[in-house]
């Protein structure tokens, strides 16, 4: 990494209900625009449960995971390609080992 922080992470997860990218911020994390509208229009009832549902294989042979957020009255199911998780982990490592973190650490130590 050259010291630049990516300005935006491309949404690679997809809503399995609406077949849209999950690129809208919500208190639950990124979800698709249709799910955001549904949550605002008719908030779900009951406790929220989150769980990994399955690990299917995509057409190209890549593995992925399906994550579900479920309430008594609504469910959001998301497809998470393995590459997405690998890319985010690599980006986090690059940021943590970059020169961008060191000035923040030094400032905290100068009290």
C-alpha positions as CSV (number, residue, x, y, z in Angstrom):
1,X,0.0,0.0,0.0
2,X,1.3,3.5,-0.8
3,X,-0.1,5.2,2.2
4,X,-3.5,6.0,0.6
5,X,-6.6,4.9,2.4
6,X,-9.3,3.7,0.0
7,X,-12.1,6.2,-0.1
8,X,-14.7,3.6,-0.7
9,X,-15.0,-0.2,-0.3
10,X,-16.9,-1.7,-3.2
11,X,-20.0,-3.6,-2.0
12,X,-19.6,-7.2,-3.1
13,X,-22.2,-8.7,-0.9
14,X,-25.7,-9.1,-2.5
15,X,-29.2,-9.3,-1.1
16,X,-30.7,-12.7,-2.0
17,X,-34.2,-11.3,-1.7
18,X,-33.9,-8.4,-4.1
19,X,-30.7,-9.4,-6.0
20,X,-29.2,-5.9,-5.4
21,X,-25.8,-4.9,-4.0
22,X,-25.7,-4.2,-0.3
23,X,-24.4,-0.6,-0.3
24,X,-26.8,1.3,2.0
25,X,-25.7,2.0,5.6
26,X,-28.1,1.0,8.3
27,X,-27.8,0.2,12.1
28,X,-27.4,-3.4,10.9
29,X,-24.5,-2.7,8.6
30,X,-24.7,-2.4,4.8
31,X,-27.9,-3.7,3.3
32,X,-29.7,-3.2,-0.1
33,X,-31.9,-0.2,-0.8
34,X,-35.0,-2.3,-0.8
35,X,-34.3,-3.7,2.6
36,X,-33.6,-0.2,4.0
37,X,-37.0,1.0,2.6
38,X,-38.7,-2.1,4.1
39,X,-37.1,-1.5,7.5
40,X,-38.2,2.2,7.5
41,X,-41.7,1.4,6.2
42,X,-42.5,-1.6,8.5
43,X,-39.9,-2.2,11.2
44,X,-39.5,-5.9,12.0
45,X,-40.9,-7.4,15.2
46,X,-39.2,-9.7,17.7
47,X,-35.6,-10.3,18.5
48,X,-32.9,-10.1,15.8
49,X,-30.9,-13.2,15.3
50,X,-27.9,-13.4,13.0
51,X,-26.3,-16.6,11.7
52,X,-24.3,-18.1,8.9
53,X,-26.8,-20.2,6.9
54,X,-24.8,-22.1,4.3
55,X,-21.6,-22.2,2.2
56,X,-22.7,-22.7,-1.4
57,X,-20.4,-22.6,-4.4
58,X,-20.8,-19.9,-7.1
59,X,-20.9,-20.5,-10.8
60,X,-17.2,-19.8,-11.2
61,X,-16.4,-22.4,-8.5
62,X,-15.6,-19.9,-5.8
63,X,-17.0,-20.6,-2.3
64,X,-19.3,-18.0,-0.6
65,X,-21.3,-17.8,2.5
66,X,-24.9,-16.8,3.2
67,X,-25.5,-14.7,6.3
68,X,-29.0,-14.2,7.6
69,X,-30.5,-11.6,9.9
70,X,-33.9,-12.9,11.1
71,X,-36.7,-11.4,13.1
72,X,-40.2,-12.9,13.7
73,X,-41.6,-10.9,10.8
74,X,-38.7,-10.3,8.4
75,X,-35.5,-11.8,7.2
76,X,-32.4,-10.4,5.3
77,X,-30.3,-12.9,3.6
78,X,-26.9,-11.9,2.1
79,X,-24.5,-13.6,-0.2
80,X,-20.9,-13.0,0.9
81,X,-18.2,-14.2,-1.7
82,X,-15.1,-15.5,0.1
83,X,-13.0,-13.0,-2.0
84,X,-14.9,-10.1,-0.3
85,X,-13.8,-11.3,3.2
86,X,-10.2,-11.9,2.0
87,X,-10.0,-8.4,0.4
88,X,-11.3,-6.7,3.6
89,X,-8.9,-8.6,5.8
90,X,-6.0,-7.6,3.5
91,X,-7.1,-4.0,3.4
92,X,-7.3,-3.9,7.2
93,X,-3.8,-5.4,7.5
94,X,-2.4,-2.8,5.1
95,X,-4.0,0.1,7.0
96,X,-2.8,-1.2,10.3
97,X,0.8,-1.5,9.1
98,X,0.9,1.8,7.2
99,X,2.4,5.1,8.2
100,X,-1.1,6.5,8.7
101,X,-1.4,4.8,12.1
102,X,1.9,5.8,13.6
103,X,1.2,9.6,13.9
104,X,-2.1,8.8,15.8
105,X,-0.1,6.5,18.1
106,X,2.5,9.2,18.8
107,X,-0.1,11.9,19.5
108,X,-1.8,9.7,22.1
109,X,1.6,9.1,23.9
110,X,2.3,12.9,24.2
111,X,0.1,13.9,27.1
